[in-house]
Amino acid sequence: MFLVATESTQGVSVSGGATMKPRILLPIRLSQSALLLRARTRPRAVFVFSILLAYFLLLFHSCKDIGIPPDRIIPDSTSHGPDTTSHNFIWTIDTLGDGGGSVLNDVAIINDTLIYAVGEIYLKDSTGQIDPLFYNLAVWDGASWSVQRVPYYYQGQPFFNPFQAVFALAADNVWFCGNGVMRWDGTQFIEMPVPGSVWGSNRMNKMWGTGNSMFVVGNGGSIAHFDGNGWTKIESGTTIDFQDIWGWSDPATFEEEILAVASHTIFVPQERTLIQIKGFTLTNVTDNSLPLALSSVWFVSSQKYFLGGDGLFSRSPMDSLWKQETNVPNYYVENIRGSGLNDIVWAGGLGLVAHYNGASWHYYAGAEIPSLQGNYYAVDVHSKLAVAVGGIIGGKAIALLGKR
């Protein structure tokens, strides 16, 4: 039986600082490329040269990169490439928790002043010892993070379990899952009990949905769907642990395209599968070009599809096989999300974060981003913000925030 929460309790403001979630990272291959800018001038009459010089100075000034958010993209009128967004994030990092195995598992940006992150955050008690009763929700208000304990209730008694995933449709419609499902309606947490006959005892890992339709995937090949009235089990035909799910829905026709990726860890015989969900029909769309370790999926329907795991892979509808993105470092890709095909962020092993602006990938290193000994496990991007969350060696949770 699943335990669910009906309200949240104590909130504590934090600054400063979780433990690293156990993952095995693959060998790193870093490659860097240099951009060579060339300028050529030709002899001109003095008068013509002066006019052209003034024109180009004005043009140079007007094209200064100020970090255009994706909802205000300036179309490329020079016919030399696609519309792009800015790589120029200013990154800051916060640590949450005092140790004890603190980690953030997932994150969702609501707007410029509201972000939800979930996981386990341990703080010290009044005696200076780590309190074993952790916080499972962190909220960013545009200035700082605060943490909360959100209980599941069973027979009137509160129980605390880590949240594994958060999926936000709006500020008053935010879904959480882990050992059960609940929804925040802007005022309170509402229990969304999943019958044991639908789910069983497996952990829930990710969610995706629209309106009153919500899909949950988890360990043991588990998939469940909420249709606004109740939950239904979807038989996946596999026992591989589902790591991620993403979808697209046409609000006019209600047509949907949903993909879910499943992969075991390296500690067991490796298997992986990518399935397409249409109603209660599942189709395996995996091919042999993919690695055995997969962790994330994100796409824009009928345009381009991305998979992350042991490398970053992409495919367009015209491609017969998945192709590995070779112009990015070969780190383990834990999670990939985007606000459009010209604004994609992925994060993963050893604190790597990379951004695609519609024309090129850029990974942040050196002075651009705070270095850390740890991993990012989830990422989100929206308008002027990008955020990655995870854990570091020493047992503290981390939240990396980028502003354009």
N, C-alpha and C positions, 0 to 999 in steps of 0.2 A: 504494500500500500504506500502511496506517495503522500508525503507531508507537505502542506502548503501554508503560506503566510497570509495574514490578513492585515497586518500593519507593520510599520517600521518602528524601531526604538532608537535608543540613544545615538546621538551624533557627536563626533569629536573632530575639531579642526586639527589638521596636521600640516606640518611643513618639514622639509628635510625628508628624510626618507621614507626589497623583500627577498625569499630565497629563490634561487634559480630553479625553474621547473625542469625536471630531469629530461633532457633531450640529448641525443647523440648528434654532434655536428660533423659534417663531412669536411674533407680537406679543403682548404681555402685556396682559390686562385684569384689573385687580384690582377686586374689589367687596367691600365690607365691609357687614355688617349688625350692628345693635345690638339687644340683647335687653333689652326693657323689662319690668321686674318691678314689678308693682303689688300693693299690699296694701290691703285694705279692712276696716274694723272697724265694728261697729254697737253702739249703746248697749246695755248689759246691766246687770242688777243687780250690785252689788259682789261678792256672794258668787259668783254664776255667772261673772262676769268673772275673778275670781281663780282659780277652778278651770280655766277655759279657758286662761288665761295659762300656768298651770303645765303644762297638757297640751301646749300648743304649744311651749313652751320645751323640754320633754323630747323632743318629736317632732323639732324642729329639730336638736337635738344628735345624735339617733340617725341622722339622714339625712345627716350630714356626708360629703362625697365623699372617699373615701380611695383612689380608683383601683382599683376592683374588677376583678381579672383575669377574662377570659372564662370560665375554668373554675369560677368562683364567682359567677356572675351572680345578683343578687337580683331575682326577678320583680317586675314593676311591678304592685302591687295596687291602684293608684288609678284604673285604667281610663281613663287619659288618654294612653296611648302605649305603644310597644313596649318590650321589655327593652333596656337600653342598657349599654354599657361606658363607661369613663371616658376623656375626652379628656386627662386630666391626666398626660401624660408629662413626665418631667424629662429633658431632652436634653443629651447631651455629644457632642463630636466629637473624633475622633482622625485625625491625618494619618499616612500610611504611605509610606515611601520618601523619597529625597532629591532627587527630580526625575527627569529623564531620560525622561519619558513615563509615569510610574506611574499606574495606574488600576485600579479594582476593577470587574469586570463583573457579578458575581452574588453572592448571599449566601443562606445557609440557616441558620435557627435550629434547633439540635437540642434544647436545653433552656436553663434559666436560666444555666448556666455553660459552654455550648459553642456556638460559632457558627463556621461556615466561610464565608470569602469568597475569591473567586478573581479572578485578573487578571494584571497585570504590576506588580511592585514592584521598583524599582531603588534600590540603596543604594551609597554611596561605598565605594571600596576603601581600602586602607591609605595610598595616596598622596593621598587626597582627591578622586580622580576618580570619576565614575559608573561602576560596574562594569557592563559590557554584559550580563553573565549575570544575568538577573532572577530573582526569586522569583515563583512562580505560585500560592501558597496562603498565606492568612493565617488564623490560628486565635485566637479569643477564648476565654479560660479563665474568664471571670467577673470578671477584674481587669485584664487587659492583652492586647494583641495580640502574637503571634509570627508570623514568616514562615518558610516552607519552600520549598525547591526540590524539585519532584516531577518526575522525568524520565520520558519515554517511552523505552523501550528497543527498539533495532533491531539485530539481529545482535550482541547483547551490548554495544552502545555506547549511552550515554545521550544523549538529545536533549531539549531544553527548548522547550516551546511554551506559550503562554498558555492557561489554562483560560477558556472562555467561560461555562460554566454549572456549577452544583452543585445537586443535588437529593437531599434527605435523607429517607430513610424511617425511620431509627433511627440511634442512635449507632454501630452496627456494620453499617450498610448505607447508605453515602453514595456517590452516583454523581457523576462528573465527566466533562466532555467539552469538546472544542475541536477539536484535530486528531486525535482518537481518543477512546476511552472507557475509563475505568477505574473500579474500585469499591473503596472502603475497607471492610474487614470488621471494623474495630475493632482490628486488629493490623497489617495490611499492605495495600498497594495491589495489587489483582489486575487483570491485564490482561483486557480484554473486547474482543478484536480484531474489528473490523468489516471483512469482506472488501471489497476494492475493487469487486467486481461489485455489491455491495449499496449502497455509498455513493459512491464516486468521490473526487474531490479537493476537494469543497466543504467549507467550514467548518461545524462543528456549533454551533448557537446556544442551544438549550434542550432540557430533558428533562422528562419526566413519566412516572410509572409506579407500580405497586403490586407488592410482592413480587418475583417473578422476571420480571415483565412490565414492559418499559421501552420508551418511545418517544423517539426523538431526531429533532429537526427542525433544518434548517439552510438554507444558501444554495442557490440554484438549484432551489428546490422540493423539496429532498431530505427524505425521511422514511424511517426505518428502525425496525423493531420487534424486540426481543429477547424470546423466549418462555421463557427459562430454559435453553434448549439451544443456540440459535444465532440469528443475525440474518437478517431477511427485509426485502427492499426493498418499500416501498409506493409505488406510482405515484401521484403527486399530480395529474398533469395540468397542472401549472404550472411555470414557471421562476422565479417570484417568490420572493424570499428569505423563508423562514419566520423570524419574530421570536420567537414564543412558543407554548407549548402548555400546556394545563391539562385535567384530567379528573376524573372521579368514577367510583368502582367500588363495587358492592354486594358485600360479601364473602360474602353468603349465596347470591345468584343468579349472581354473576360478571357481572352486567349492567354495561356501561360507557357513559359519555358522555364524549367527548373532542372538544375544539375546538382548532384551531391557526390562528393568524393570520399572514398573509404580507403583506409590504409592501416595495416598493422605497424607496430613499432619494430625496430630492428632486433628486439629481444626474442621474437618468435619468427617462424618461417614467414618470409615477407610475401605479402599479397597486396594487391590494390585493385580498385575498380572505380570507374566513373559511370554513374547511371543518370539517365534522363527520366524525370517523373512527369507523366501526363495522366492526370486523374489518379486512377489506381493501377495504371500500367507502367511498368518500369522496363527500360531498355538499356542494356550495357553498351556504352559508346567508347570503351577503352580500346586502345590499340597498342601494338608492341613497341611503338616509338617512345612510350612513357616509361619513367623509372618506377621502381617498386614502392618507393616512399613518396607519398603525396599528402599534402596537408591543407590545401586551400584552392578554391575556385571562385572566379569572378568574371563577368562578361557583360557585353552589350548585345542583346539578342540580334541574330542575323548579321552581325558585323564582325566582332572579334571576341575570342574566348581565351582566357588565361588560366593556367594551372601552376601552382607553386608546390614545392617540396624539395626533392633532390635536384634542384635547378628550377629555372623559370621557363615555362613552355607556353606557346600560343598557337592559335589556329584560326583561320578565317573560314567561312562556309565553303569556299572553293578548294581548301586544302584537304587532301586525303589523310594526311598524317599530322600529328602535333610536331612543331618545330621548336627546338630549344633556342631561347634568346641568348645569343653568344656575346652580346655587347654589354653584359652586366657581370659583376663578380660572381663566382660560383660558390656562393654561400647557400646554406639551407634556407629556403623561403617558407616561413611559418604561415604568413597570412598576406593576402593581397586584396585591396579594395580601391574603388575609384568613384569619382563623381561624374566621369565621362571618359571617353577614349583619349582625351588630351589632358587628363588629370588623374593619374594612377599612382598609388603608393604601395610599396611592399616592404615588409620588415622581417627580420629573422635572426639567424645565428650570429653570435658575437657582436650584437648591437648594430647590425647593418640596417640602414634605411635607404631606400632608393625611390626616385620619383620619375615618372614619364610625363612629358609635357605635350605629347602629340607628335613630336619629331625625334626626341632623343631621351635616353635614360641618363639620369645623373644620380650617383650614389654619394652620400655625404660622409666625409672623412676629414681627418685633421682638425683644423680650427673651425670647420663648419658646424660640427656637431660634438657634443660632449662625449668623450670616450668612456667605455664601461667594460667591465668583465661580467658579462651576462647575456641574456637573450631577450629579444622582443617576441611576443607570442600573438599579438593582435594589433591591427592598425585600422584607422579610419581617416577619411579626408572629406572635407565639406567646405565650400566657399573659401574663406581666408585661412582655414585651419587644417592642420594634419596632426594626428596624435598616434603614438605607438606606446604600448604598455608591455610589461614583462617582469623579469626579476633579475637580480644580480647576485654574484657571489658575496656572501655575508648575510644573506637572508632578508633582504629588503626589496619591496616592490618599487618599480620605476614607472614613471610616466613622462614621456618625451613629447613636448608640445612645440609645434612649428607654426609660426605666424607669417603671413605674407603681407 
